[in-house]
Amino acid sequence: MLSQQDLKQQAADAALALIEPMLTAQAVIGVGTGSTADLFIDGLAKYRGKFRGAVASSERSAKRLAGHGIAVLDLNEVETMPVYVDGADEINSQLHMIKGGGGALTREKIVASVAKQFVCIADESKLVDSLGRFPLPIEVLPIAREAVSRVARALGGQPVLREGFITDNGNQILDIHGLTITDAPELEKKLNNVPGVVTNGLFALSPADTALLATQQGVRRLG
Ligand SMILES: O=C[C@H](O)[C@H](O)[C@H](O)COP(=O)(O)O
């Protein structure tokens, strides 16, 4: 029986095999955040020198990449990336995701938007029939915390401030519990329109292109 850690490793390895042909001297790889992305970063280290560098979606991942001697580029220096690789907190069969459990959702959405494709790596426990059991993270400007909380309540959710946590962008996170998400793209759009919301953790308007989900029977590919 493989442990969850083994499964995460398998998903990370599968992503490395998938992106290996994309590693050219000019290629910049978009790199996500979290325990699964960490394993991907560690594996990427063996290709150091075979590609230009990486754009990180968090200070944490930037540090880990630099620790392996991989060049970390500012997104403003990069026009395009063949791929962005990241984990997820939940993913459904349409490859809509909830992300932001680690609080990195804003930079993740930005870096992913510049990449040609999003490859999601996760163990199979992240695959769900319907999104929302994992509380939906929303990054908010501190001044808007209560205003956004009221909107979340009106949508049927229970907002909980992530105590003692400040994002890389200097903002706060509300975790919205108890949402029934029937139309993820619509909810993502609605939340994007609430003043004071920096980013919500739904990745449904631009879902993953491919999911590599590690199971006890091997890696399952969706998309
Ligand atoms: O902000 C964090 C990210 O969205 C992560 O991708 C997500 O939380 C999954 O992390 P992990 O691979 O540690 O489960």
The ligand as an SDF file (V2000), in Angstrom:
LIG
                    3D

 14 13  0  0  0  0  0  0  0  0999 V2000
   -1.8770   27.6510   -2.0490 O   0  0  0  0  0  0  0  0  0  0  0  0
   -1.6190   26.4660   -2.1920 C   0  0  0  0  0  0  0  0  0  0  0  0
   -1.8670   25.7130   -3.4180 C   0  0  0  0  0  0  0  0  0  0  0  0
   -3.0550   26.0350   -4.0650 O   0  0  0  0  0  0  0  0  0  0  0  0
   -1.5980   24.2170   -3.4040 C   0  0  0  0  0  0  0  0  0  0  0  0
   -1.5010   23.8460   -4.7240 O   0  0  0  0  0  0  0  0  0  0  0  0
   -2.6550   23.3830   -2.7610 C   0  0  0  0  0  0  0  0  0  0  0  0
   -2.8940   23.8360   -1.4590 O   0  0  0  0  0  0  0  0  0  0  0  0
   -2.2600   21.8850   -2.7400 C   0  0  0  0  0  0  0  0  0  0  0  0
   -1.1780   21.6660   -1.9090 O   0  0  0  0  0  0  0  0  0  0  0  0
   -0.6410   20.2100   -1.5600 P   0  0  0  0  0  0  0  0  0  0  0  0
    0.0390   19.6860   -2.7680 O   0  0  0  0  0  0  0  0  0  0  0  0
    0.3030   20.4350   -0.3980 O   0  0  0  0  0  0  0  0  0  0  0  0
   -1.8260   19.3920   -1.1470 O   0  0  0  0  0  0  0  0  0  0  0  0
  1  2  2  0
  2  3  1  0
  3  4  1  0
  3  5  1  0
  5  6  1  0
  5  7  1  0
  7  8  1  0
  7  9  1  0
  9 10  1  0
 10 11  1  0
 11 12  2  0
 11 13  1  0
 11 14  1  0
M  END
$$$$
